C-alpha cells in the first residue's frame, strides 16, 4: 500500500474513532495526481504531504 493511501486510511480511522459515520467518509490519495506544488524540492514534497477535508452540508 502506498504511503499516501496509508495516510488517508489512518485519518479516516481516527475520524471514525471520534464518531464520524464510516458511510459518510470518502478516502482518497491524490499524491501524484493533484500535487499542491511541483514535487521538485524536498520542501515542496513536504507541502504535498497533506490531508484535505471537504465538508458537504445536506
C-alpha distances in whole Angstrom, upper triangle without the diagonal:
4,7,8,7,7,10,11,11,12,15,15,16,18,20,21,22,24,26,24,24,20,22,23,19,17,14,13,11,14,13,14,16,18,19,22,23,23,20,23,24,22,24,23,19,20,21,18,16,17,17,20,21,24,26,28,31,33
4,6,5,6,9,10,11,12,15,16,17,19,20,21,23,25,26,24,25,21,23,23,20,17,13,12,9,11,10,11,14,15,15,18,20,19,17,20,20,19,20,19,15,16,18,15,13,14,15,17,20,22,25,27,31,32
4,5,5,6,9,10,10,12,14,15,17,19,20,21,23,25,23,24,21,23,23,19,17,13,12,9,11,9,11,14,15,15,17,18,18,15,18,18,16,18,17,13,13,15,12,10,12,12,16,18,21,24,26,30,32
4,5,5,6,9,10,11,12,14,16,17,19,20,21,23,21,22,19,21,20,16,14,11,9,5,7,6,9,11,12,12,14,16,16,14,18,18,16,17,15,12,12,13,10,8,9,9,12,15,17,20,23,26,28
4,5,5,6,9,10,11,12,14,15,17,18,20,21,19,20,16,18,18,14,12,8,7,5,8,9,11,13,14,14,17,19,19,18,21,22,20,21,19,16,16,16,13,11,12,11,13,15,17,20,22,25,27
4,5,5,6,9,10,11,12,14,15,16,19,20,19,19,16,19,19,15,14,10,10,9,12,12,14,16,17,17,19,21,22,19,23,23,20,21,20,17,16,17,15,12,12,12,14,16,19,21,24,27,29
4,6,5,6,9,10,11,13,14,15,17,19,17,19,16,19,18,14,13,10,10,8,11,11,14,16,16,15,16,19,20,18,21,21,19,19,18,15,14,14,12,9,9,8,11,13,16,19,22,25,27
4,5,5,6,9,10,11,12,14,16,17,15,16,13,15,15,11,10,6,6,6,10,10,14,15,14,15,16,19,21,19,23,23,21,21,19,17,16,16,13,11,9,7,9,11,13,16,18,21,23
4,5,5,6,9,10,10,12,14,15,14,14,11,14,14,10,10,7,8,9,13,14,17,18,18,19,20,23,24,23,26,26,24,24,23,20,19,19,17,14,13,11,13,13,16,17,20,22,24
4,5,5,6,9,10,11,13,14,13,15,13,16,16,12,13,10,12,12,15,15,19,20,20,20,21,23,25,23,26,26,23,23,23,20,18,19,17,14,13,11,13,14,17,18,21,24,26
4,5,5,6,9,10,11,13,11,13,12,15,14,10,11,9,11,11,14,15,19,19,19,19,19,22,24,23,26,26,23,23,22,19,17,17,16,13,11,8,10,10,13,15,18,20,23
4,5,5,6,9,10,11,9,10,8,11,10,7,8,7,10,12,15,16,20,20,19,20,21,24,26,25,29,28,26,26,24,22,21,20,18,16,14,10,11,11,13,14,16,18,20
4,5,5,6,9,10,9,10,9,12,12,10,11,10,13,15,18,19,23,23,23,23,24,27,29,28,31,30,28,28,27,24,23,23,21,18,16,13,15,14,16,17,19,21,23
4,5,5,6,9,9,11,11,14,14,12,13,12,15,16,19,20,24,24,24,24,24,27,29,28,31,30,28,27,26,24,22,22,21,18,15,13,14,13,16,16,19,21,23
4,5,5,6,5,8,9,12,11,9,11,11,14,16,19,20,24,24,23,24,23,27,29,28,32,31,29,28,27,25,23,22,21,19,16,13,13,11,13,13,16,17,19
4,5,5,5,6,6,10,10,9,12,12,16,18,21,23,26,26,25,26,26,30,32,31,35,34,32,31,30,28,26,26,24,21,19,16,16,14,16,15,17,18,19
4,5,7,9,10,14,14,13,15,15,19,20,24,25,28,29,28,28,28,31,34,33,36,35,33,32,31,29,27,27,26,23,20,17,18,17,19,18,20,21,22
4,6,9,11,14,13,13,16,16,19,21,24,25,29,29,28,28,28,31,34,33,36,35,33,31,31,29,27,26,26,23,20,17,17,15,17,16,18,19,20
4,6,9,12,11,11,15,16,20,22,25,27,30,30,29,30,29,33,35,35,38,38,35,34,33,32,29,28,27,25,22,19,19,16,17,15,17,17,18
4,6,9,8,8,11,13,17,19,22,24,27,27,26,27,27,30,33,32,36,36,34,32,31,30,28,27,25,23,20,16,16,13,14,12,14,14,15
4,5,6,7,11,13,17,20,22,25,28,27,26,28,28,32,34,34,38,38,36,35,33,31,30,29,27,25,22,19,18,15,15,13,14,14,15
4,5,5,8,10,14,17,20,22,25,25,24,26,27,30,32,32,36,36,34,33,32,30,28,27,25,23,21,17,17,15,15,14,15,16,16
4,6,8,11,14,18,20,23,26,25,24,27,27,31,33,33,37,37,36,35,33,31,30,29,27,25,23,19,18,15,15,14,14,15,14
4,7,10,13,17,19,22,25,23,23,25,25,29,31,31,35,35,34,33,31,29,28,27,25,23,21,17,15,12,12,10,10,11,11
4,6,10,13,16,19,21,20,20,21,22,26,28,28,31,32,31,30,28,26,25,24,21,20,17,14,12,10,10,10,11,13,14
4,7,10,13,16,18,17,16,19,20,23,25,25,29,30,29,28,26,24,23,22,19,18,16,12,11,10,10,11,12,15,16
4,7,10,13,15,15,15,16,18,21,23,22,26,27,25,25,23,21,20,19,17,15,13,10,10,10,11,13,14,18,19
4,6,9,12,11,11,13,15,18,20,19,23,24,23,23,20,18,18,17,14,13,12,10,10,11,12,15,16,20,21
4,6,8,9,9,11,13,16,17,16,19,20,19,20,17,15,15,15,11,10,10,9,10,12,14,17,19,22,24
4,6,5,5,7,10,13,13,13,17,18,18,18,15,13,14,13,10,10,10,10,10,13,14,18,19,23,25
4,6,6,6,9,11,11,10,14,15,14,15,12,10,11,11,7,8,9,10,12,15,17,20,22,26,28
4,6,6,10,11,10,9,12,15,15,16,13,11,13,13,9,11,12,14,15,18,19,23,25,28,31
4,6,10,11,11,11,15,17,18,18,15,13,16,15,11,13,13,14,14,17,17,21,22,26,28
4,6,9,10,11,14,16,17,17,13,12,14,12,9,11,11,12,12,14,15,19,20,24,26
4,5,7,7,11,13,13,13,9,9,11,9,6,9,10,12,12,15,17,20,22,26,29
4,7,9,12,13,13,12,8,9,10,7,6,9,9,11,11,14,16,19,22,25,28
4,6,9,10,11,10,6,8,10,7,7,10,11,14,14,18,19,23,25,29,32
4,5,8,10,10,6,8,11,10,8,12,14,17,17,21,22,26,28,32,35
4,6,8,9,6,5,9,9,8,10,13,16,18,21,23,27,30,33,36
4,7,8,7,7,11,11,11,14,16,20,21,25,27,31,33,37,39
4,5,5,6,9,10,11,13,16,19,21,25,27,31,34,37,40
4,5,5,6,9,10,11,14,18,20,24,27,30,33,36,39
4,5,5,6,9,10,13,16,18,22,25,28,31,34,38
4,5,5,6,9,11,15,16,20,22,26,29,32,35
4,5,5,7,10,13,16,19,22,25,28,32,35
4,5,5,8,12,14,18,21,24,27,31,34
4,5,7,10,12,16,18,22,25,28,31
4,6,9,11,14,17,20,23,27,30
4,7,10,14,17,20,23,26,29
4,7,10,13,16,20,23,26
4,7,10,13,16,20,23
4,7,10,13,16,19
4,6,10,13,16
4,6,10,13
4,6,10
4,6
4
